[in-house]
């Protein structure tokens, strides 16, 4: 068994997530550290560098960056100057979901600009997917905009929503109409928890339709930034419980938002092992192909 250290850097629209892990070609993996840093109108490249340095420091290898055998990017790879190679987001989220929950048959990635329902097969293979449009109101950026307007923090959105018993009706067609609804509600004095619960109802409705369209059944891991929104997860579970045609069990934990970074680090370990094997074969003079 040869353990190597690899890094995964998920460069999202609103945040940079980094995972440093140790594994044997992606197997027997052990996470050494994770870091998440919001971009907040800063240069994404500078944020990537800072987040990566923080992850290395947390992993205890800050003074030995050469110990990282492979740096894999996902998301907007162009801003990751440290990368050795790049992997597509659906591939990394599928692998990250499988790592967190080996029986996972799907991943529901709710990011800043879109949401994706990914059907996952054996070996973390992507069997199919469905994705919302960029202007849809079921995204992290939309929630962030609403939270800012309502004067609440993102961490307060979920708990506040769960205190509501009378959710307000919010448009689920697009973010612009939904935001207009929210402005009107505030002017009418609708309580903030009811507005937030209404938003979660609308978002959950879109996400359930996405799961149905992707034909996913079984255990689905919620990934992406909104995986930590307990209000959204609660509403999703309620809607799934009331719709008997969908046999889906949602799973999420404290590492769910790092699924893309984790998956990138794992695939990076696999690619590093393959490259090392090819190099060894070439050096020995033995043909890599059967004669």
N, C-alpha and C positions, 0 to 999 in steps of 0.2 A: 504494500500500500504506500503510495507516494502522495503526501498531503502538500498542496500548494495553496498560496493565498491569491485570491482574485478579488477584483472590485467591480461593482455594478453602479453606474451613475445614470439615474433616470432624470433627464432634463425635461421637465414639464413646462407648461405655459406660465404657471404661477409659483412653482416651487421646484427645488432641486432635491432629490432624494439619493442618498448614497448608502451602499451596503458593502462591507468588507467581510469576506468569509473565507474559511479554510475547508478544502474538500479534496477528495481523490477523484479527479476528472468529473466533478459534479456529484459524486456519491459521498455518503457519510459526511455531509456538510455541517459545519458549525459556524454560526454567525458570530463574528468578532465585534462588530460595531455597526450602528446605523446612524445616519444623520439626515435631518430635513431642515432646509433653510428656504424661506420664502424670498422671491426675487424682489418684489416691491419696487419696481421701476429702476432697478440697478442693472448694470451690465451683467447679463447672464454668465458670461465667461468668468468674471470675477467672483460671482456667487458660487459657481462650480468649483473653482479653485479653493475658495474658503471652506466650502462644505466637505470637499475631499480631504483637505488638510485636517479638518476637525475629526473626520472619520478615522484617518490614520492615527491621529493622536489618541483617540479613544480606544483604538485597537491595540495601542502600545507599540506601533511600528513607525512612529513619526520620523525617527532618525534613520530609518532604513527603508525608504520608499522603493528601493530596488527589490525588496522582498516580495512585492506585488508582481506576480507572474503575468497577469493579464488584466487590463482595464477595459471593461466593456460598457459601451454607452447604449442607451435606448431613449426613445423620445426624440428630441431635437439634438441629434448627435453632433451637429456642426459647432455647437457651443462648448463641447467637451474636448478641449485641446489635449487632454491627457490620455485620450482613448487609444487602445490598441486596435479595437474593432467595434463594430456596431451591430445591434440586433433590433428587429422590428418590435414595436410595442406589444402587439398581440401575442407574439412568441414569448416575450419575457413575462408578461402577465400570466399566461397559461402555465409557464414553468414555475413562477412564484406561487401561484395558487396551488399547484400540485405539491410544492415543498411544504406549504403550511397545512395542507389537508390532502394526504395521498389519495383519498377516495374521491376527490373533486372531479366532477364531470363538466364543470363550467366555471367561468369567471365573469363577474359583472364589474367591469372597470368604469367607475364614475369619475371622470377627470374634469379639468377646468373648462374645456371647450366642447367635449362630447362624451357620450357614454357608449360602451361597447359590451355586447353580450357575446362571449366567446365559448364555443363548444369545444371541450377538451377531451382527447382520447388517450390511449395508452402512450407512455413515454412523453407525456405533456404535448402531444401533437395537436395542433389547431385543426379541428375538423370543419369548422364553419363559424361565421360570426354575423352579427347585425350591428349597425352603428347609427346613432342619431345624427341629425344634421347639426352643423356648427351653431345655427341660430336657435336651437331648441332650448326650452326653459328647464331642462333637466340636467344642468351642469353645475360644476363647482363655482365657476365665475359668476353665474347668475345668483347663487346663494350668497356669495361674498358681496356682490353689489347690493342685494337686499339687506343683508346684515348691516352694512355700512349705513344705508339709508335709515334703518330702524334704530341705529345707535347701539347695536349689540355686537359682541364678538362672535367669531365663528365657533368657538368652544361653547358658547352659551346657546347657540341656535337649537341644537338637538334637545337638551334638557328643557328649554323653555317651551318648545313645541309639544313635548309630552305632557305638559300641564294643562293643555287645552282640551276641552270636551265639545267645543262647538267650532270646528274648523271653518274658516272663511273660504268662499269659493274663489279660486284663482284660475285664470286662463292657462290652459296647457298647450296652447297653439305655438306661441313663441315668447321669447324673453321680453321683447318690447311691450307686448300686450299685458304680460304678467306684471311687469314693473309698473305699468299704468294702473292696473288693478290695485296694486299695493299702495300707490300714492293716493288713490281715491279712498281706500280703506282708512289710511292714516288720517285723512281729512275728516272722515266720518267718526273717528274715535274708536275704531275696531281695536281691541286689545292685541298687543304684539304676539302673545302665544297663539291666538287664533289665526293670525296672519301666517305665522310660521308653519303652523299645522296645516293650513290650507295649501301652502307651497309644497309641503311634503306629500300631501295627498295627490296633488297634481303631478309631482315628479315620480312618485311611486307608480301611478297609473301608466305613465310613459315607459318606465323601466320594466314593468310587468309585461307590457305589450312587446317590448324588445326581447325579453326572454322567450315569450311564446313564438315570436317570429323566428328566433334562432333555433327553435325546437330543442331546447335544453331541458333535461330532466335530471333529477338526482341532487347531488350536493354542489351548490354554487358558492364560490368564495367571492365576497364583495371586496374589490380592490380599488385603488385610487384614493384621492384626497377625501372624498365624501364617505369612505368606508368608516370613518370615525364619527359620522353624524348619527347618533343613536336615535334621533327622531325619525330620520329617513329610513333607517333599518327597521324600526318598529312598524312604521306604516307599510313598508314593503312586506313584512311578515304577515301583517293583518290582511292585506289585499290578497296575498298568495293563499292564505287560509280560507278565504271566502270564495276562491275560484278553484273548483274541484278539477278542472281540466289540466292544471299545472301541478305536477308532483315535484316540487322544488323545495329543498331545505337550504336556507341561507346560513353561511358561516362567515364570521369576521372576528379578528382579534387585533391586538395592539400592533401587529406587524403588517396588517393588511395594506396600509398605505405605501409600504415599501415593496410590494409584490413585484413591480417592474424592475427595481434595482436588484432585488434578490435574484429574480430570474436572469437578469443580465449577467450577474456574477457567476451564476451556475453555468450558463451557456458559455461564458468566457472560459471557465475551467475545462469544459468539454473540448472547446476549440483549441485551447492551449495544449491539452493532452494529445490531440490529433496532430497538431503541428510538430510537437516534440517527437511523436512516433514517426512521422514522415521524415523528419530531419535525421533521426537515428538510422532509419532504413537506408536513406540516401548515402549517409556517411559510411555505412558498413558495406556498401556496394551491392546489397541484395535488392533485387527488383521488388517493388511494391505491388506488382501485378503478377498473377499466376501465369506461368509460362505454358 
